Amino acid sequence: MTESRIDFRKAKFLISAPDIAHLDQYLPGDIGVEIAFAGRSNAGKSSALNALTEQKSLARTSKTPGRTQLINVFALDADRRLVDLPGYGFAQVPLALKNKWQQALGEYLQKRACLSGVVVLMDIRHPLKDLDMQMIEWAVLSHIPVLALLTKADKLTQSIKTKTVNDVRKALAEFGDKVQVEPFSSLKGTGKPKVLSILNDWCHPTWLAEQQALREQNEQEQQ
């Protein structure tokens, strides 16, 4: 079966939730496909989501890192969703609230069966911090593909950018093809076609085709 190209420009805000339990109150169960965006609070997650969907305010941006305190879900179609996870590691907030965010983040990553891929966003000038590595290692151990997205690539010269990308790829080489590394600039559009291609592939896991076939069979039986 030929895979359809997903139009990420059609992304629409669906829900904000404090934890995975509240997600299930609004979503049709742990089915379909979800692609998670995770990263430090100053990594530019919201800007990247807006650039990839060509929507200026799909994900709210703020000059104050750490504004994303909830799990924010955006629907691509009936079966596919993008999930903006709480930023980690930087936000100037009370420890109790930070711990609550971390719990929600870990709960989602560990329990969400429909998770098809994780985009770990890192400022290209400060890649592979401890929490970034923990996120990548967890995903690899859970057999979830990872895109290490080096954001704000426009902040570096071409030569330094190329060197940094190569250095990060070498540092993550032990994970083989389970982790891809790409530079990205929300401002200049650097890396956008490649990123969209990767996300499109993640939108077509084998289990989704099986779910869709089962749903069609049930609908036919009910007619």
C-alpha positions as CSV (number, residue, x, y, z in Angstrom):
1,M,0.0,0.0,0.0
2,T,1.3,3.4,-1.0
3,E,1.9,5.7,2.0
4,S,0.1,9.0,1.8
5,R,1.9,12.3,2.3
6,I,0.8,14.0,5.5
7,D,0.0,17.7,5.2
8,F,1.4,19.0,8.5
9,R,-0.1,22.5,7.7
10,K,-3.5,21.0,8.6
11,A,-2.4,20.5,12.3
12,K,-5.1,21.8,14.7
13,F,-4.9,22.3,18.4
14,L,-6.8,19.5,20.1
15,I,-6.2,19.5,23.9
16,S,-4.0,20.5,26.8
17,A,-3.7,18.1,29.7
18,P,-1.7,18.0,32.9
19,D,-1.0,14.3,32.6
20,I,-1.7,11.2,30.6
21,A,-4.8,10.3,32.5
22,H,-6.5,13.5,31.4
23,L,-5.4,12.9,27.8
24,D,-7.4,9.7,27.8
25,Q,-10.5,11.6,28.8
26,Y,-10.4,13.6,25.5
27,L,-8.7,11.2,23.0
28,P,-10.1,8.0,21.5
29,G,-7.8,5.8,23.7
30,D,-4.2,4.9,23.2
31,I,-4.5,4.3,19.5
32,G,-3.4,5.8,16.2
33,V,0.0,7.6,16.0
34,E,1.6,10.2,18.2
35,I,4.9,11.9,17.6
36,A,6.3,13.6,20.6
37,F,8.4,16.8,20.8
38,A,10.6,17.0,23.8
39,G,13.5,19.2,24.8
40,R,15.0,21.7,27.3
41,S,12.8,24.7,28.0
42,N,15.0,27.0,25.9
43,A,15.4,24.6,22.9
44,G,12.8,26.3,20.7
45,K,10.1,23.6,20.6
46,S,7.2,25.9,20.0
47,S,9.0,27.8,17.2
48,A,9.9,24.5,15.6
49,L,6.3,23.2,15.7
50,N,5.0,26.5,14.2
51,A,7.7,26.4,11.4
52,L,7.0,22.8,10.5
53,T,3.2,23.3,10.3
54,E,3.6,26.8,8.7
55,Q,1.4,28.3,11.4
56,K,2.6,31.3,13.4
57,S,0.7,30.5,16.6
58,L,-0.2,26.8,16.6
59,A,2.2,26.4,19.6
60,R,2.5,29.4,21.8
61,T,6.0,30.9,22.0
62,S,7.3,33.0,24.8
63,K,10.5,34.9,25.7
64,T,10.3,33.2,29.0
65,P,11.6,29.6,28.7
66,G,9.5,27.0,30.3
67,R,6.1,28.3,29.5
68,T,4.9,24.9,28.2
69,Q,3.7,23.3,31.4
70,L,1.2,21.0,30.0
71,I,1.0,18.2,27.4
72,N,-0.3,19.9,24.3
73,V,-1.8,17.8,21.5
74,F,-2.3,18.8,17.9
75,A,-4.3,16.7,15.5
76,L,-3.1,16.1,12.0
77,D,-6.0,13.9,11.0
78,A,-8.3,11.4,12.7
79,D,-5.4,9.0,13.4
80,R,-2.3,11.1,13.8
81,R,-1.3,13.6,16.4
82,L,1.7,15.8,17.4
83,V,2.4,16.1,21.1
84,D,4.3,19.0,22.6
85,L,5.6,17.8,25.9
86,P,6.6,20.0,28.9
87,G,10.0,21.5,28.6
88,Y,12.7,20.2,31.0
89,G,15.8,21.4,32.8
90,F,15.7,25.1,32.6
91,A,12.4,26.7,33.8
92,Q,12.6,29.1,36.7
93,V,9.6,27.6,38.6
94,P,9.1,26.1,42.1
95,L,10.6,22.7,42.6
96,A,7.2,21.1,43.3
97,L,5.8,22.3,40.0
98,K,9.0,21.2,38.1
99,N,8.7,17.7,39.7
100,K,5.1,17.6,38.6
101,W,6.1,18.4,35.0
102,Q,8.8,15.7,35.1
103,Q,6.3,13.2,36.3
104,A,3.9,14.0,33.5
105,L,6.7,13.8,31.0
106,G,8.0,10.4,32.2
107,E,4.5,9.0,32.5
108,Y,3.7,9.9,28.9
109,L,6.9,8.5,27.5
110,Q,6.7,5.2,29.4
111,K,3.1,4.4,29.0
112,R,2.0,5.7,25.6
113,A,1.7,2.7,23.3
114,C,0.9,4.8,20.2
115,L,4.1,6.8,20.4
116,S,5.7,6.4,17.0
117,G,8.8,8.6,17.4
118,V,10.4,11.3,19.6
119,V,11.9,14.5,18.4
120,V,14.5,15.6,20.9
121,L,15.2,19.3,20.3
122,M,18.5,20.8,21.4
123,D,20.0,24.2,20.9
124,I,22.8,23.5,18.4
125,R,25.1,25.7,20.5
126,H,24.5,23.5,23.6
127,P,23.7,20.0,22.5
128,L,23.7,16.7,24.4
129,K,23.1,17.9,27.9
130,D,22.5,15.2,30.5
131,L,18.7,15.3,30.3
132,D,18.9,15.2,26.5
133,M,21.0,12.1,26.6
134,Q,18.6,10.5,29.2
135,M,15.7,11.2,26.8
136,I,17.5,9.7,23.8
137,E,18.7,6.6,25.7
138,W,15.3,6.0,27.1
139,A,13.7,6.1,23.7
140,V,16.3,3.8,22.2
141,L,15.8,1.3,25.0
142,S,12.1,1.5,24.4
143,H,12.6,0.8,20.6
144,I,11.2,4.2,19.7
145,P,13.0,6.1,16.9
146,V,14.6,9.4,17.7
147,L,15.3,12.5,15.7
148,A,17.9,14.7,17.5
149,L,17.0,18.1,16.1
150,L,19.7,20.7,16.5
151,T,17.7,23.9,16.6
152,K,18.7,27.6,16.0
153,A,21.2,26.5,13.3
154,D,21.1,30.0,11.9
155,K,23.0,31.2,15.0
156,L,26.2,29.4,13.7
157,T,28.4,29.9,10.6
158,Q,28.2,27.2,8.0
159,S,31.5,25.7,9.0
160,I,30.8,25.6,12.7
161,K,27.3,24.2,12.1
162,T,28.7,21.4,9.9
163,K,31.3,20.5,12.5
164,T,28.7,20.5,15.3
165,V,26.3,18.3,13.4
166,N,29.2,15.8,12.7
167,D,30.3,15.9,16.3
168,V,26.8,15.1,17.5
169,R,26.4,12.3,15.0
170,K,29.7,10.8,16.2
171,A,28.6,11.0,19.8
172,L,25.3,9.2,19.0
173,A,26.8,6.7,16.6
174,E,26.5,3.9,19.1
175,F,22.8,4.0,18.6
176,G,23.0,3.3,14.9
177,D,20.0,4.1,12.8
178,K,17.8,4.3,15.8
179,V,18.8,8.0,16.1
180,Q,19.0,10.5,13.3
181,V,20.6,13.9,13.7
182,E,19.6,17.0,11.7
183,P,20.2,20.8,11.9
184,F,17.2,23.0,11.9
185,S,16.3,26.7,11.9
186,S,12.8,27.9,12.5
187,L,13.8,31.3,11.2
188,K,15.6,30.3,8.0
189,G,13.8,27.0,7.3
190,T,17.1,25.0,7.4
191,G,16.4,21.3,7.5
192,K,12.6,21.5,7.1
193,P,12.2,19.2,4.1
194,K,14.3,16.5,5.7
195,V,12.5,16.7,9.1
196,L,9.0,16.6,7.4
197,S,10.2,13.5,5.5
198,I,11.2,11.8,8.7
199,L,7.9,12.7,10.5
200,N,5.9,11.5,7.5
201,D,7.6,8.1,7.7
202,W,6.8,7.9,11.4
203,C,3.2,8.6,10.6
204,H,2.8,5.3,8.8
205,P,3.8,2.5,11.3
206,T,2.6,-1.0,10.6
207,W,0.2,-1.0,13.6
208,L,-1.8,1.9,12.2
209,A,-2.6,0.0,9.0
210,E,-3.7,-2.9,11.2
211,Q,-5.9,-0.7,13.3
212,Q,-7.5,1.0,10.3
213,A,-8.2,-2.4,8.6
214,L,-9.8,-3.7,11.8
215,R,-11.9,-0.5,12.1
216,E,-13.1,-0.9,8.5
217,Q,-13.9,-4.5,9.1
218,N,-16.0,-3.6,12.1
219,E,-17.8,-0.9,10.2
220,Q,-18.7,-3.3,7.4
221,E,-20.0,-5.9,9.9
222,Q,-22.2,-3.3,11.5
223,Q,-23.8,-2.3,8.1
